[in-house]
Amino acid sequence: MDQSSAEDLLTDVRADAAVFGSAFLANPDLPQRFRQGSQLNVPDKATFYTPDAQGYIDYPALSNTANV
């Protein structure tokens, strides 16, 4: 699901909520990115469910990216 498809579901009342699991992992500022139309970080699936912080807290925040 992306921003557009989620908005369509909510606008058409075909869903009560939209969930962005891995997109939120890679973009902890996801709502702000959606509001600004900013580029999203790509989730690194190789780091999911690992015992360290890599892939969970090391994605760049919007204020730290070049495409603000």
Steps between C-alpha positions, in 0.01 A plus 500: 500500500618848424373845596266528202336160542459557874338839443265346242392227743437749778324756280271235352433365853624156396732494802508649848878524511811453289811331638856548377720249688833486317451847354485634857813308597694671222321834542424581864385841371264341245200732561722805443644345183147434373391857575803647321504252212857409595689198377484194727793301633498145363470234772797262520323167549832326573510687833147409615480299822871521575644533852661840450390855416589485130185540295295632791649831612757581233281624214551870423231736623339740256697796632821305430419412138584696189148477351309706757 
